Amino acid sequence: MAAAAAAAGDEPRVRGCHIVAVPFPGRGHVNAMMNLSRLLAARGAAVTFVVTEEWLGLLRSSSSSAAAGVRLRTIPNVIPSEHGRAADHSGFLDAVATEMEAPFERLLDELEGPPPAALVADAYVSWVVAVGNRRGVPVWPLFPMAASFFFAYYHYDRLPAWLTDDGEHAPDSDNSEQQLVRHISSQASSSIRLSDLEPLIHNKRTVKHILSVISSIRNAQCLLFTTMYELEASVIDSLQSVYSCPVYPIGPCVPYMTLEDHRTMSNGDTSQGDYFTWLDSQPVNSVLYVSLGSFVSVSASQLDEIALGLESSEVRFLWILREQSTRVRELIGDTGKGMILPWCEQLKVLCHSSVGGFLTHCGMNSTLEAIFAGVPMLALPLFFDQPIDGRLIAEEWKIGLNLRDWANKDGLIGREDIARAAKRLMSSDEADAKAVRSRALELKVASRRAVDKGGSSYRNLSSLMEMV
């Protein structure tokens, strides 16, 4: 496709330039960094991608294996396992902040070949900035979440005390006082509410890490975002006005370069059946793709409501479910309307003509993949930055519906509302569904244009390569 060809554009190319990439050890973060590494390699860089020994095994057993020009190197497993890290996320962040730096420096000293010309690091491994500064090597932090999320925490000191102190209840006020824009900057999205920062903002240990990330940027040589300028232009402009280093959105930073690869099953596993054959047999825009991420799961009761809601909606679906699939199959029965699988090639599925909607947890990678594919979303944000993403999807970008709007006082979204929302999104008749689909297609065009030669993200990547 044109985007893949443009990614390997003819200028500037820094043949043999050595760049060391350091992802945060989490699935979404690793995927985002691998996507950027592919882009850098396509421009002629030799990329060393540093992960823990556990993550080396995970990469080799998945479709996220290294691309040409990207070599994998490891540090020991000095942090808790990927399996179960959600049980103590703050503790995991503590370990990443304190345990990885020393073995990473030892690895740098032992790497064969030319010394690195730059370190590109997930912003959440902020200690890499100090490593680069000590060694005189430029550091390019990559922030793999919405620029709007970064922007909110950049202005943390302007947020009301009732929100940032001890999780007190919000004072009675009109809805306008709940808008983030009323508290931090006119450049913030008017759709984002203070409540979208909850409950994360009440976790002081985690907030400490986020603020450390933001503080570290002042000692970096640039700031990269996986978003694209066209999605968050005013926020990007505002951040550029407060940072002396360049701010480069390079997205949508999704694996579009792999779309031309032959269809493959994960690790050669054919037990899933050929889901592409099934998709080929479905009508255009008729399948709702369902995937709620790999990190935080919905509650058992919410999972039941989703399953029963999909069953009663009679909408065709392809559901990626790694755990509890047996229970969901029992609830749904053999409807003949859907497939439940443990894994799929997500971007390729979203780009399939039969897929017309995406029920998503609103992780930034999934959000950007849906935008790249032009697929409207049912937003079910679960954690961290996701409530902000859900708000942007439904109210700012107008490319989906936010299921949280149907939640009861306990936060549960019932099966009737799940069914109603699924049918509404997938409808070919309702005016609001048509408007959402039309807007999604507009952003699809904008995203392809951004990464094609001459586009905003293409130019930003060119400017980045000129820095080495």
N, C-alpha and C positions, 0 to 999 in steps of 0.2 A: 504494500500500500504506500501511498505518498508519504505518510507520516514516518514510516520506518525508513524510507529512502532519505527523507530530509534529515532524519536524526544523524545520519552518517555524512552530513553535508560536507562540502568541499572546502569550507573555510570557517574559522581557522582550525587546522589540524596540528596537534603537537605530537608527532610520531615518537613513541617511546617514552614520553613524559610519564613519570611514575607517580601515581596518586594512591594513597592508602585510605581505604574506606572503613569506617568503624560504625556499624549499626548498633542501636540499642537492642539488647537481646529479647525481643518480643516479635511475634509473627508479623504484625502490621508494619513495624519499624524495619525489620529485616527485608521485607518485600519492597518497601519504598526505597531503601538504600540500594538494593540490587537493581531496581529499575533505573536509578540514577547512574549506577556503575555501568550498566549496559550503554547508556547514552554517552558517558565519558569514553568508554572503550571504542564506541563507534566513531568518535572524533579523534581517535589515534592514541589515547592514553593507555598505559599499562596499569591496570588497577589491581591492587592487593586488597582483598576483602577479608577483614579480620573478625572471626567469630570464636565462641567457646567451642570446646571439643563436642559438647552435646549438640550445639547448633550445626556443626559440620555434618553430623549424622542426620539431623533433621533435613538439612538442605539436600543431601544426597539421596534422600528417600522421597523427595517431592519434585514438583515441576519447577522449583525455584533454583535449580542448580546453576552454577556459574556459566556465564556466556563467554564467547571468544573474547580474549583480551582481559578476562577477569580471573585471577587465581585466588584460591581460598587458602588462608593460613589461620592457625588456631592459637588461642591461649588456653590454659587449663580451666577446668570447671570450678571457678572460684566463687561462683554465685549460686543461689538456689536453682533447682531444676525448673525448666519451662513448664513442666507438668505440675500444676498446683500453685504456681506463683500468684494466681488471683486470690488465694486464701490469705495472703499477707502482702498486698501490693506495696504498701509503704515500706515494709521490711525489705522487699526486693529492690526497691529504689535505693534504699540505704546501702545495700550490698553492691549494687552497680556503681554507686558513687564512691565507695571506699576500697573495693577489692580488685577492680579490674586495671587500675592505672599502672601499678608496678609490673605485672606480667606483660602488659601492652608495651611498656617501655623496653623491657627485656627483648620482646619480639622485634621491635624496631631496630635494636642494636644487632640482631642476628639475621635480618632480612638480606637475602642475596640481591645483587643487582644495584642499580644506582639508588642513591638516597631519595626519599620522597620529595617531590616538588611541592606537594600540598597534602594536607590531611582533611578529608571530607568526613565529617562525623555527625551522627544524629545529635541534635541539640540536647537530648536528654542524657548523653554521656559528655557533660559539659567540661569534665576534667581534661578532655582532649585539647581544649583551648590552652590550658596551662602547659601541657606537654609541648604543643607546637611553639608557644612563646619561648619556652626554655631552650628549644632547639633551633629557633630561628626559621621555623617552617610555617607557612601560611595555613590557617585553619578556616574551613568553610562549613559552618554548622548548617544542617538540614533540619528544618522544622516540619515534621510529617503530619501536622494537623492544620486546621483552618487558620489563616492569618487572623481572623476575627477572635479566635480563642487566645492566641498570643497577645493580641492587642488588649483584650480585657485584662489580662494579668500584668501586662506592661503598666497599666494604669491602676494597679491594685490599691495604691495608697489613696485613690480618689473614690473608692467604693464606700458605701455607707457602713458605719461601724456596726450596726445591727447585723449586717451580713458577714463581715470579716472577723468579728470577735468570737462569740461562743455559740453561734447558731441560734440566736434568739429569733422569735417569730417576727416577721415583717410588720411594721406598724401599719395601721389602717391608712390607706392612701388610694388615690385614683390610679388607674392603670398606667397613666403617663409616667408616674413616679417609679413604676416598675421597669421602665425602659432603660437599658444600659446606657443609651445615648444621653440620657438626662444627667448622668453622673461622670462620664469620663471624657467624651469628645464628640463633637458634631460629626466626626468622620466614622464613628461606629455605626453598625447596622441598626436601623430603627426597629427591626423586628426582634432583636435579642432582648430577653428579659433577665432581670437579676436572678430570678429563680432558675434560669438555665445554668447558672454557675453552681447550683446546689445539686447533690450534697457535697460535691468535691471540695468546695471552698471551705467547708468546715473541718476538713482533714488537714490539720496543721502540718503534719510531717510531709504530706504530699505537696501541699502548697509551698513549703520551704524549698522543695526540689524544683518546682516550677519557677519560682522567683530566682533561684540560683541559675537556672538555664537562661533566663532573660538577662540577668546581670552579666553573665559570661560573654554575651554577644559583643559587648563594648570592647573586648580585647581580641575579637575575631577579625578576619579580613573581609568577610562578607556574610550575608544571611540569605540562605536559600529556603524557599517554600515549595512544597509539592503541589500547591494550588496553581491556578493561572491568573494572570493579571485581570482578565476580563471578568472573573468571578468576584474579586474582592479589590477592585481598583482603588477605592477611596481609602481603605485600610492600608493597602500597600503604599500608597502615596504618603499617608501620614507617618508610617514607620520609616520611610525613607527620609522624611524631614527631621526625624529625631536621632537617626543613626548616621554617623559619619562614613560608615562603610556601605558599599552597595547592597541593596535589597533586591534579590532576583527570584521572582516566582518562575519556576521552570516546568510547570505542569500543563495538563494533568500528567503527573509522574506515575504512569501506569504501564504495564508491560505490552504496549502496543507493538513493540518491535518483534514480539513473539507470535503475533497473530497469523503470520504466514507459515509458521511451523506446521508440520503435519500433525493431525490430531493424534494425541497419545493418551494412554491411560496412565495414571500415577503409578510409577515404579513397575510398569508392565502388568498391573492388576486388571484383569478383564472381568472379574466377578461382579463389577458394578453394572455390567451390561453396557451396550453402546448407547449412551444417552443422546449422542448427536443424531443417531438414527431415529430415536424417538422424537427429538425436536424437529427433525426434518418432516415428520409425518403430521405435525400439528399446524393448524391455521396460523397465518400471520398475526402477530401481536396478541396471541391467545393464552400464552403461558406466563404465570406469575412465578418468577424465580425467588426462592426464599433462602436466605442465609443470614444468620444472626451472629456471625463472627466466631472466633476460636478462643477468646479470652474469658469473657464473663458470660455466663449463661442466664437465660431468663429463669424465673422460678418454675417449679413443677406445675403449679396451678396456672401460670400464664402460658406455659407450653401447651397444657391441655386446652385452654381456650383458643389458642392459635390453631391447633389441630382440628378442633371441632368447628371453628369458624370457617376454615378452609374447606372442610368437608361439606358444610351446609351451603357455602357460596357456590358450589359446583364449578368453580374456576379451575382450569387446568393449572398444575403447579409442578415445579421441580424444586425439591427441598433438600438442602445440604444439612445433614444432621449427623454429627459424629457420635453423640451419646443419646441414650433414651429413644433411639429409633424404634426399638421393639415395642415400647409402650405407645408411641405415636401410631405405628402401624395397626396396633390393636384398636386404638380409638377410631381411626379413620376407616379401617376395613379396606376391602378391595374395591375401591370406587372406579378404578380404571381411568381416573382423571389425572393421576400424578405419579411421580417417581420420588423416592427418598433414597439419597445416596450419601456416603460419608465424605465425598470429595468430588470436585469437578474443576475444570479449567474455567475459572469464573469469567474472565473478560471475554473469552471466546463464546461462552454461553450467553452473556449479556448482548453480544453483538449478533447473535443468531436472530433471524427474521421472525421466528415464532415467539420470541420473548418480548412481552409487552409491558412488564412491570417487575418491580424488585421490592420485596419486603425485606428491609435491611435494618441492622443495628446502627447504621449511620457512622461507622468508622470511616475515616477520611479516605483511605484507599478504595473502599467499596463505593463511597459516594462519587469519587472521581472516575471510577470505572463506569458507573452508571451514566455519568454525564458524558463521558467519551462515547459510550454506546448509544446515547440518546434515549435512555429508558427511564420512564417516570418511576417514582419511588413511594412506597408506604414506609414512613419513618417510624421506627421503634427504638429510640435511643436508650442505651442502658447505662452508660458509665462515662466518666471523665469528660472528654470534649464532645461527646456524642449529642447531648441535649442542644448545644449550640448548632451543631451540624443539622440536626432535625429541624430547628427553627429556620435556618438558612434555606434548607430544601423546600419547606412548605410556604414560607412567607416572604423571603427575600428573593430567591431564584424562581419560586412558583413552579417547581417541577415535581411536586408530590403532595401527599397528604401526611399530616403528623398524627399518628395513632394516639399519642399522648393526650390529644385533645378529647379523646373518648374515655380516658381513664376515670375510674370511680375514686372515692375518697381514700381507698387503700392502694391506689396506683394500678389496679388490675383493669385490663381492657377485656371486656366480655366477648364471648363468641359471636353474639349477634352483631356487635359493632365491628369485629374483625371481618365477618362476612359482608356486612354493608360496605365497609371501606374497600375490600377487595373487589367487589362487584362494581363499585363506583369508579375505581381507578381503571379497571379493565374494560369499562363500557366504551362502546364505539358510538354511542348515541348522545350521552349527556354533554351539555355544553362545557361544563367545568372540566370534565375529563378531556375533552378535545383541546381546551386551552392549555392544560397541563402538558399534554402530549406535544402540542405545537411548540411550547416553550422549551421542552426537553430537546426537541429536534434542533431548535435554534442554537442551544448551547452545545449540542453535538457538533454542529458546523463550526462554532466558535472555537471549540477545543481542538478540532483537527487543524484549523487555520493557525492556532497558536503554536503548534509543534511543527507545522510544515515550514519549509525554508522561507525566511523572511518574516515569520510570525513572531509574536511577542516572546514566547518561551524559547524559540529557536535563537532569537537574537540575544536573549539573556544567557543562554548556554554558550554562545559564541563569545560574549563578553567575559564570562567566567574563564574560558579556556585561554583568553588573552592575558589573564592574570599570572600565568605560569610561564 
